[in-house]
């Protein structure tokens, strides 16, 4: 199945604006001495300044690029040019048998993916008794953390919410770290969301009470976990911060489709004088190359209970 990308979507794949400009400059038939495709790849020979054309190939099932040029950018201008040309003039690409250099690269990619999958499946047998003991210990740690958080929330309300804006920068740090120690990172993340409310806005009171209410509801839900339907129990655990096994996620409703990462942003910030570091990574993918979503629904739960 070949890709059907728009120009804007291809631009999102480029490492920088200069590569986009150079790629568009190569998106003409005259620049390519060979343009072919199979059911899983498109490839071509781009005539550069040297005697030997650059060999460029794109895996269209699990989007990836490879080019024989010496560029350190990824994808390089040749890969982008090939993709721009295919998006605009797919009829220029002749269906053909894959040459050895294309087949070899695709086979290595498939082999690597298979080894990765086999490694994931070759886990040692689970000691059910030990696993149950660990789960019980974590459950108790989470409950203890929730008890501390409830006391903290009551003290917060007793002292009055009007004083929170002037203390918000450090007010939530300690209790958030305590929730991480209690193995409830989901609660810690909610506290950080509250900390990041814009307290200069008039609506901060409504946002604050809304987030505090949802936080308290999640705490109460976990305390009464055994009274909830089984499906809700799993969702509540997820909101608390319990990891989900891939097998459990795949056992639910899935969507099989092509997925392409269109954007990745990483931010590294240094806060002085503690010299502490904060790293933030954001990934976005697109289903059917349409609107942006946070990830494939095949691998993450779709529900947003208590959000």
HELIX and SHEET records of a PDB file:
HELIX    1   1 UNK A    7  UNK A   13  1                                   7    
HELIX    2   2 UNK A   17  UNK A   25  1                                   9    
HELIX    3   3 UNK A   29  UNK A   31  5                                   3    
HELIX    4   4 UNK A   77  UNK A   88  1                                  12    
HELIX    5   5 UNK A   90  UNK A   92  5                                   3    
HELIX    6   6 UNK A  100  UNK A  121  1                                  22    
HELIX    7   7 UNK A  128  UNK A  159  1                                  32    
HELIX    8   8 UNK A  161  UNK A  163  5                                   3    
HELIX    9   9 UNK A  164  UNK A  171  1                                   8    
HELIX   10  10 UNK A  173  UNK A  181  1                                   9    
HELIX   11  11 UNK A  185  UNK A  195  1                                  11    
HELIX   12  12 UNK A  204  UNK A  223  1                                  20    
HELIX   13  13 UNK A  225  UNK A  227  5                                   3    
HELIX   14  14 UNK A  230  UNK A  240  1                                  11    
HELIX   15  15 UNK A  246  UNK A  250  1                                   5    
SHEET    1   A 5 UNK A  64  UNK A  67  0                                        
SHEET    2   A 5 UNK A  54  UNK A  59 -1                                        
SHEET    3   A 5 UNK A  41  UNK A  46 -1                                        
SHEET    4   A 5 UNK A  32  UNK A  37 -1                                        
SHEET    5   A 5 UNK A  94  UNK A  95  1                                        
SHEET    1   B 3 UNK A 259  UNK A 271  0                                        
SHEET    2   B 3 UNK A 276  UNK A 287 -1                                        
SHEET    3   B 3 UNK A 292  UNK A 293 -1                                        
END                                                                             
